[in-house]
Amino acid sequence: MKQFSMLGFGLFIIVLPIILALISSLFKGGSIFNEDTGSGAYLWLLIVSIPSGLLIVVMALIVKIIKRRGSSGS
């Protein structure tokens, strides 16, 4: 079983609204940026997903650095 990666999860959270807008525009037709069809409205989620995803990525990197220093120091 593969270990859960917080770094990958944070990056996924950052790009999730773009993926949702793309998939929605493919099914409904039209532009990914058009808010009238609903696809462009997903892009407003970037306001929340980018800061929260970056926070998760930074926390994951800090934990990875602490683990690496802890294992090399012993």
C-alpha positions in Angstrom: 0.0 0.0 0.0 1.4 3.4 -1.0 1.8 6.0 1.7 -0.5 9.1 1.6 1.4 12.1 0.3 0.4 15.5 1.8 2.5 17.2 -0.8 0.5 15.6 -3.6 -2.8 16.3 -1.8 -1.9 20.0 -1.5 -1.0 20.3 -5.2 -4.3 18.5 -6.0 -6.3 21.0 -4.0 -4.6 23.9 -5.8 -5.6 22.6 -9.3 -9.0 21.0 -8.4 -11.1 24.1 -9.5 -9.4 24.1 -12.9 -10.0 20.4 -13.3 -13.7 20.9 -12.3 -14.2 23.8 -14.7 -12.6 21.9 -17.6 -14.7 18.7 -17.1 -17.8 20.8 -16.6 -17.2 22.7 -19.8 -16.5 19.5 -21.8 -19.9 18.1 -20.7 -21.9 21.3 -21.1 -20.1 22.7 -24.1 -18.8 26.2 -24.3 -15.9 28.1 -22.8 -14.2 27.1 -19.5 -14.3 30.8 -18.6 -18.0 31.4 -19.2 -19.9 31.8 -15.9 -23.3 31.7 -17.6 -23.0 28.0 -18.3 -21.6 27.4 -14.8 -18.2 26.2 -15.8 -16.5 29.5 -15.1 -18.0 29.7 -11.6 -15.7 26.9 -10.5 -12.7 29.2 -11.2 -13.8 31.4 -8.3 -12.9 28.5 -6.0 -9.2 29.3 -6.8 -9.6 32.1 -4.2 -9.8 29.5 -1.5 -8.0 26.5 -3.0 -4.7 28.2 -3.8 -4.0 29.6 -0.3 -5.2 26.4 1.4 -3.3 24.2 -1.0 -0.1 26.2 -0.5 -0.5 26.0 3.2 -0.8 22.2 3.0 2.3 22.1 0.7 4.4 24.2 3.1 3.3 22.1 6.1 4.2 18.9 4.2 7.6 20.3 3.3 8.3 21.3 6.8 7.4 17.9 8.1 9.5 16.2 5.5 12.5 18.4 6.4 12.0 17.7 10.1 11.8 13.9 9.5 14.9 14.0 7.3 16.9 15.9 9.9 15.7 13.6 12.7 16.7 10.4 10.9 20.1 11.7 9.9 20.9 13.0 13.4 20.4 9.7 15.1 
